[in-house]
C-alpha cells in the first residue's frame, strides 16, 4: 500500500472512530400520537460530525425482534446535508414500537451511525382533575401507584406539584411504581396498569402526562383558566400558596389551570394528544354544586383548553362524585350530560361504585382515594373499558 493510501486509510479510520451523530428528534422512548389511520409522520433530526457526508439515511426495526420494517428500511432522509445539521422524516409510519437507526454516508461508505433505542407511534394522554386523577398517598403518607410490566407505557418522570418553573427536556421512561408523571403527578397511580391494559388491547405504546390538582373544584379550574386567584376548599388557601405545599417553588395565581396548560403546550405539542382524561367531581359534591353550574364550569375549561392548545382536543369525562360515604347523582348526571361525541367529549368510567361500602378495602380510611391493592386495579380496568378499540 502506497504511503498516500495508508494516510488516507488512517484518516478515514480516525474519522470513523471519532464520528458521532446526535439525535434531537425523536426523543428516546417517546410515544408520538397516531392519527385515525393509526399512522404518524416521524420527524428525524439532529447533528452529524463529518462534513464529507453526502447523505443521511435511516431505518426502523421492530423493537421485539430487530427485523426491518417493510417500507422503512435504509432510506435517504436528507441528501447533501450542510453545516452539521440534518432533518427529514418517515411518512405514515404505522403504529408500533421501534428501534431507529441513523447513519451518515458517502459513496456507499458509513461514516458514522447511531441508534435511538426505542420510539413509538401510539397514544398520548393528558390527565386533569383532582386527587383521584392526580394520584394520592396511602395512610402512611406514601405515594400510591401500580407499575407497568410493559416498556411501552411511558412518561416523563418529573411530577412537581405547585411549580411553574420551566420544564426540562423530557427524559422518557417506563412507568414504575414510584414514577411521578409530569407535570404534577404524585405517583404512577392507576396509569401503569391502565397503560398496560391499553398495550395488551391495541399492541401500541402509550404515554401519560398528569396535570391534576388535589382538592380542586370545577370552579377552581374555570376561574384559574382566566388567570384568576382561587382557593382550595379544603385548606381555604390559594392553590400552592403554603410553604409545605410548594417547597419554596414559585407559584402562580393561575393554578391549577396554568399547570395543565403548560403541560399541554409542552408535552402534547411535542408528542401530540389522543385526549384529556378528566376525573373530578368529589369536591363539587361537597359544595352541593348544581348540575347546570358544573356543566357550565367544565364546558368553559374544555373551550379554554381548545383555545390554548387545539380546537379539536378530545376530552374523556369520568363520572365521579363519591365522598363522605355517598355519591351524588346530581354531579354524575351533570358529567353524563357533558358527553357529546360530535363535540369530541366522550364518556369515561363510572367510578362511584368502587367504594368501601360495595368493595371492601377499595378506598382509603376516609373512603375517598382508591387503595393500591384493591381499588387501583379496579380503577385502571374501569378506565381501560372505555379507552378501548372503539373509542
DARAFEN-V681005 format. One record per pair of residues at least 24 apart in sequence whose C-alpha atoms are under 7 Angstrom apart, sorted by the first residue. I is the first residue (numbers start at 1). J is the second residue. Records with the same first field share a line. If there is no record, write none. Layout:
I=J ; J
//
This chain:
16=111 ; 112
19=49 ; 50 ; 112
20=48 ; 49 ; 112 ; 113
21=47 ; 48 ; 49 ; 112 ; 113 ; 114
22=46 ; 47 ; 48
23=47
28=116 ; 117 ; 118 ; 119 ; 172
29=118 ; 119 ; 120 ; 172 ; 173
30=119 ; 120 ; 172
31=119 ; 120 ; 121 ; 122 ; 123 ; 124 ; 205 ; 206 ; 207 ; 271
32=120 ; 121 ; 122 ; 123 ; 124 ; 271 ; 272
33=121 ; 122 ; 123 ; 124 ; 271 ; 272 ; 273 ; 274
34=95 ; 121 ; 122 ; 123
38=94 ; 95
39=92 ; 93 ; 94 ; 95
40=91 ; 92 ; 93 ; 94 ; 121
41=89 ; 90 ; 91 ; 92 ; 93
42=89 ; 90 ; 91 ; 93
43=88 ; 89 ; 90
44=87 ; 88 ; 89
45=86 ; 87 ; 88
46=85 ; 86 ; 87
47=84 ; 85 ; 86
48=84 ; 85
49=84
51=84
53=104 ; 105 ; 106
54=79 ; 80 ; 81 ; 105 ; 106
55=79 ; 80 ; 81 ; 104 ; 105 ; 106
56=103 ; 104 ; 105
57=102 ; 103 ; 104
58=101 ; 102 ; 103
59=100 ; 101 ; 102
60=98 ; 99 ; 100 ; 101
61=98 ; 99 ; 100
62=97 ; 98 ; 99
63=97 ; 98 ; 99 ; 118
95=121 ; 122 ; 204
96=120 ; 121 ; 122 ; 204 ; 205
97=121 ; 204 ; 205
120=205
121=205
122=204 ; 205 ; 206
123=205 ; 206 ; 207 ; 274
124=206 ; 207 ; 208 ; 272 ; 273 ; 274
125=207 ; 208 ; 209 ; 273 ; 274 ; 275 ; 276 ; 277
126=208 ; 209 ; 210 ; 275 ; 276 ; 277
127=209 ; 210 ; 211 ; 212 ; 276 ; 277 ; 278
128=210 ; 211 ; 212 ; 276 ; 277 ; 278 ; 279
129=212 ; 213 ; 216 ; 278 ; 279 ; 280
130=212 ; 213 ; 214 ; 215 ; 216 ; 279 ; 280
131=212 ; 213 ; 214 ; 215
132=279 ; 369
133=212 ; 279
134=185 ; 186 ; 210 ; 211 ; 212 ; 213 ; 214
135=185 ; 186 ; 187 ; 189
136=186
143=186 ; 187
144=187 ; 189 ; 372
145=177 ; 178 ; 187 ; 188 ; 189 ; 190 ; 372
146=176 ; 177 ; 188 ; 189 ; 190 ; 192 ; 193
147=175 ; 176 ; 177 ; 188 ; 192 ; 193
148=175 ; 176 ; 192 ; 193 ; 196
149=196
150=196
152=205 ; 206
153=192 ; 195 ; 196 ; 205 ; 206 ; 207
154=206 ; 207 ; 208
155=181 ; 207 ; 208 ; 209
156=181 ; 182
157=181 ; 182
158=182 ; 183
159=183 ; 184 ; 185 ; 186
160=184
162=240 ; 245 ; 246 ; 251
163=249 ; 250 ; 251
164=250 ; 251 ; 252 ; 259
181=208 ; 209 ; 210
182=209 ; 210
183=209 ; 210 ; 211 ; 263
184=210 ; 211 ; 212
185=210 ; 211 ; 212
190=376 ; 377 ; 379 ; 380
191=380
193=377 ; 380
194=380 ; 381 ; 383 ; 384
197=384
198=384
202=389
211=259 ; 260 ; 263
213=256
215=283
216=283
217=281 ; 283 ; 284
218=284 ; 294 ; 297 ; 298
219=297
221=256 ; 257 ; 301
222=297 ; 300 ; 301
224=254 ; 255 ; 256 ; 257
225=254 ; 257 ; 258 ; 301 ; 304
227=253 ; 254
228=253 ; 254
229=253 ; 254
264=309
265=309
274=314
275=313 ; 314 ; 315 ; 316
276=314 ; 315 ; 316
277=315 ; 316 ; 317
278=316 ; 317 ; 318
279=317 ; 318 ; 320
280=320
281=320 ; 321 ; 331
282=320 ; 321 ; 322 ; 323
285=321 ; 328 ; 331
290=330
291=330 ; 331 ; 334
294=334
295=334 ; 338
312=344
314=344 ; 345
315=344 ; 345 ; 346
316=345 ; 346 ; 347 ; 348
317=346 ; 347 ; 348
318=347 ; 348 ; 349 ; 350
319=348 ; 349 ; 350 ; 351
320=350 ; 351 ; 352
321=352
322=352 ; 368
323=367 ; 368
325=367
327=352
348=383 ; 386
349=382 ; 383 ; 386
351=379
//
